[in-house]
Amino acid sequence: MVDAQAQLLIVGQAPGRRCGKTLADTVHAFAEYLPEYFPLPYPSPRNRLWMRKNPWFTKLVVPALRRRLEGLLQPL
């Protein structure tokens, strides 16, 4: 069995605003949080508008997340 670890940092709207960053800022800067965390928007149907306003998410972040998880799940 492979010992793999991934921590997904699920980001909501409010915490980011208190830190001076928006949800989009935090998720777009996902590489700054790697390899310890991978920030993602909260999974909700209400995020469809956010995803339409941020097309870079499906072009940049989703493929990077897939590569990260595939790398963790491949046997050593």
NORTAZI-V743561 format. One line per field, one symbol per residue. phi: phi as a letter, one per 30 degrees, with the letter a starting at -180 (. if undefined). burial: b if it has 24 or more other C-alpha atoms within 12 Angstrom, else e. Layout:
phi->???
burial->???
This chain:
phi->.dccbbcccdccddeddddicdededddceddcdcdbbdbdedadddededddbddeddcdeddddddddddcddd
burial->eeeeeeeeeebbeeeeeeeeeebbbbbbebeeeeeeebbbbeeeeeeeeebeeeeebeeebeebbeebeeeeeeee
